Amino acid sequence: MAGDLLDGVTSDPVRMGWMQGSPPPADKILLASRADHMRFPMIRWSYSNMRQFVPSRRVAAGDESKALERAIDEGLGQIRFVPLNADEPMSLEQSLTQAFTDGILVLHRGKVVFERWFGVTGPETRHIAFSVTKSFVGTLAEMLVEEGRLDPAALASDYLPELTGSGFGDATVRQVLDMTTALDFSEDYADPNSGIGAYSAALGLTPRPVDYAGPIDLASYLPRIGKAGQHGTGFTYRTPNTEVLAWMIARIERKHFAEVLSERIWRPLGMRGDADLIVDQAGTAFAGGGLNLRLEDLARFGEAMRLGGLGVIPEAVVQRATHGGEPAHFDRNRYPQLPGWSYGSQWWISNNNRGCFSARGIHGQTLWVDPAAEMTVARFASHPTAANGANDPLSLPAWAALAEALSS
Amino acid sequence: MAGDLLDGVTSDPVRMGWMQGSPPPADKILLASRADHMRFPMIRWSYSNMRQFVPSRRVAAGDESKALERAIDEGLGQIRFVPLNADEPMSLEQSLTQAFTDGILVLHRGKVVFERWFGVTGPETRHIAFSVTKSFVGTLAEMLVEEGRLDPAALASDYLPELTGSGFGDATVRQVLDMTTALDFSEDYADPNSGIGAYSAALGLTPRPVDYAGPIDLASYLPRIGKAGQHGTGFTYRTPNTEVLAWMIARIERKHFAEVLSERIWRPLGMRGDADLIVDQAGTAFAGGGLNLRLEDLARFGEAMRLGGLGVIPEAVVQRATHGGEPAHFDRNRYPQLPGWSYGSQWWISNNNRGCFSARGIHGQTLWVDPAAEMTVARFASHPTAANGANDPLSLPAWAALAEALSS
């Protein structure tokens, strides 16, 4: 399928006809066995329906949840900004399809002021959050740190003896939290032979080769990751760090990670709906990117962080999650669009004078909080390019323009 | 694993240690690729966690649901009855583990009077209902009949031209509803070469042989079922009838079966939680047995039927579902424990003077309604034997004793 000829409008999954009809026509059926669910343009359907392709586990919400208040300002769709890679301004509305947006919610002072849905994505859709999941994991880990149950100065292998001798063996919990571990693992989504490929095979997110004899779950795979370099000297984004974090959390809590997430965040924050967490064949959470949730629940998480944790997440945790990481550790060449940023506690931190911080996942999943503007943006997308460098030129100026409009 | 040596107590999934730990020990991991999820004693864990093994789709509940009222009478556990195949009486409490019960709720006049949970099953568990699913499908089909949108006298192939030339081609909708179709399909769960084996392979509920080249979804498989005999002369329980019904429903409603079930039953009846519906690779519902739901939501469905449909299900539909089928069509030799019964509209009907009717699924899934006693029993189980003949000797007298106790 000539996916590279399709733009945000022509790749609309309803227009493409994916999985429509009873049954869908043969050429419109997306098969996990062909990895259709992970290839553009099919991802425009699959990212809103991941549990139809892979095993999952419920992250239970409580029985009580209040709907978000609405104070819609349709004029916001017409605010204009200049993309980072362009000379001509465009409107927010125009930018949405260009960013392959599936859904967006903008909250100002806790009320939804702007809301758009595209394709097969709606308010009740559980859309995959990819690495936005990591910020939930990091927050939970920091909560255990705050309670004295997880020592950031201890070694990861103190909690997980299985990791002794692996690349994680002599890394501290803090290094895992801030992704300053030095691992023999490449996270290049465009390279099929990268570490992320072996990781994905172990996870089972995509079909394995017929003659595959490697690990079939994360706990078997993670100890095989070696070391390359010296821990603690720089931030390098590697998803296995998050899997190790979630593994520690489950080990400490003696519960499945999905239960911890439900009890410590989903229920107390009054999330509107259960989430779907992708699991590997051993039932272990795909904590590095497997959370599928309602967009408004992602916005709720952002609001909780913006408002100091709402008594659910300790303020010290919020402080570390939104002001952590070491800018000197950040790779300026790799992230030219994020100058002065840092990565800490599994959050992306702007260190700008507005206090902006973000949770980011491939293909455009975004939680963006601008405390100065009392604004939270939650966005799901299915951009053909995994790396967020592809949509940042549109998105970052859009959030800035929104913040300015809401602050005036 | 010597499953045949295990009883209801020793097969307890917590005691067995399935899937406990982060990660579980290698010999405690249940793998879909080995069909662990469909074999005793592993089913005592898997039937409460099916979405971790197979693709599924959400059946959405609405935002508002009231908890069932409780009026617990612990004395009910001590009521005694004589099993059909025994001389000595036993207590209800004793019978529960003997029937490999995972959960049971007894409602009297709409309030929960008795409640027990075992193993890994609890109030929030979505346990597989197996063929109890069929009674939801039959009820939805009768609702369309009542609205004049599905003609019981028409041919199935009038709605689904794909079935022309198949065993279903010249069967009427009513014959499909009441399972009086004459198909070349054996539903012997103990025979790996039966029709149910090919059906299961198409469905993908169990792993397919490596060299499998058969259909990979229900819509490709169902037209391949041939005819054997004459339609309308007798009731023979065959699950593909239900798949055809659900297919017709989806075709008429132009929606996924999960959406129809949500809109027409789950939301209006105020179900407490979303359900998980197993789907095949084309995303089509496994409507013959793939519903996973909270036990209290199953009880709610029974209560709705007992109370004339509660304005959600038309009374005429309730009447047909609870008084339908032709006793003369019922196979007395096959169901010696169900004398005088009939099967109609995908419900099991006792035709006794109490008006009892039931939804039944393999391995002990049961919804039992005794209108005379104003009683509804909902039970999940993971009995080692699929056929309900294995637990009826315990269950039928238990329900009768409960009804008597609640009526006195």
Chai-1 contact restraints between the chains, C-beta under 6 A:
chainA,res_idxA,chainB,res_idxB,connection_type,confidence,min_distance_angstrom,max_distance_angstrom,comment,restraint_id
A,M19,B,G283,contact,1.0,0.0,6.0,A-B,restraint_1
A,S22,B,A250,contact,1.0,0.0,6.0,A-B,restraint_2
A,S22,B,R251,contact,1.0,0.0,6.0,A-B,restraint_3
A,P23,B,A219,contact,1.0,0.0,6.0,A-B,restraint_4
A,P23,B,A282,contact,1.0,0.0,6.0,A-B,restraint_5
A,P23,B,T284,contact,1.0,0.0,6.0,A-B,restraint_6
A,I29,B,A282,contact,1.0,0.0,6.0,A-B,restraint_7
A,L31,B,Q281,contact,1.0,0.0,6.0,A-B,restraint_8
A,R51,B,S56,contact,1.0,0.0,6.0,A-B,restraint_9
A,Q52,B,P55,contact,1.0,0.0,6.0,A-B,restraint_10
A,Q52,B,R57,contact,1.0,0.0,6.0,A-B,restraint_11
A,Q52,B,V279,contact,1.0,0.0,6.0,A-B,restraint_12
A,Q52,B,G283,contact,1.0,0.0,6.0,A-B,restraint_13
A,P55,B,Q52,contact,1.0,0.0,6.0,A-B,restraint_14
A,S56,B,R51,contact,1.0,0.0,6.0,A-B,restraint_15
A,R57,B,Q52,contact,1.0,0.0,6.0,A-B,restraint_16
A,A219,B,P23,contact,1.0,0.0,6.0,A-B,restraint_17
A,A250,B,S22,contact,1.0,0.0,6.0,A-B,restraint_18
A,R251,B,S22,contact,1.0,0.0,6.0,A-B,restraint_19
A,V279,B,Q52,contact,1.0,0.0,6.0,A-B,restraint_20
A,Q281,B,L31,contact,1.0,0.0,6.0,A-B,restraint_21
A,A282,B,P23,contact,1.0,0.0,6.0,A-B,restraint_22
A,A282,B,I29,contact,1.0,0.0,6.0,A-B,restraint_23
A,G283,B,M19,contact,1.0,0.0,6.0,A-B,restraint_24
A,G283,B,Q52,contact,1.0,0.0,6.0,A-B,restraint_25
A,T284,B,P23,contact,1.0,0.0,6.0,A-B,restraint_26
